[in-house]
Amino acid sequence: MGASTVRILIINPNTSYHMTEALKPVIESLDFPSTIKSTFFTSPSPGIPSINSPEDAAQSAENCLSKLIPLLKDHDAFLVACYSQHPLVPQLKKECAKLAASNAERKFVTGIFEASVTTSLALVPDDAGFGIVSTGKIWEEALQTAVDEFLGTSKSTRFYGCETTGLNASELHDLPAEEVRVKMMDATKRLLRRGMTRTGAKDSKVKAICLGCAGMVGLDSAVRSACIEELGDQAGKQVHIVDGVRAGVGSLYGLWKVMGGYY
């Protein structure tokens, strides 16, 4: 690869090849120039088939790290495609720092959680905020803690919390599509109501909604429909829907273009 080619490794830390395959058209839809090359990694088996808790995330990192370290030299940037405070993000940053110390080459790492939070804050007005729609109920508290730690503050006024569907990541694909859609819409409406003003107007301070699972690829239409039903056509269309995979690839590409190369 020439120096102008950005080589991004998309890391699925669970063992579901179906989920990895679902990420490919999302990245293709970004229509980046040919100078960006994405490759994909799926956790080896035996491993975690569906990451449904922070404990699963920790175990998946343990399963993947040793397999990823040999791949670092052949890529410029790394996206951890699990919507959690995933240990692979700091672990890979540490390993990339070791490489930089020996060959002075910058490499970049982010997760879809981190990318979606920073993107949301860039999109919404200062007097508004964002929230997350995720899978199982355990993520309501876990993602609140993750946002607090990421932003370095407790109970940020910009974060309106996390509402969940009650489904795990694999069920997003395995259950009937209409059932999944209804649960996504219900969770979205609950989240919007967290940010409702007290003026009597049907408005919400939630101006961006993060898709809180890599398995929610394609479910942005359900979130949009819920926004329109809850807020009306005009306001509902103005809510930003943030896909962490798209945000993550865009963030890494931007970092490489601005900061990439050698020290």
Beta strands, then each sheet from edge to edge (+ up, - down):
strand 1: 6-12
strand 2: 36-42
strand 3: 77-80
strand 4: 108-111
strand 5: 129-134
strand 6: 159-164
strand 7: 206-211
strand 8: 240-243
sheet 1: 2+ 1+ 3+ 4+
sheet 2: 6+ 5+ 7+ 8+
end
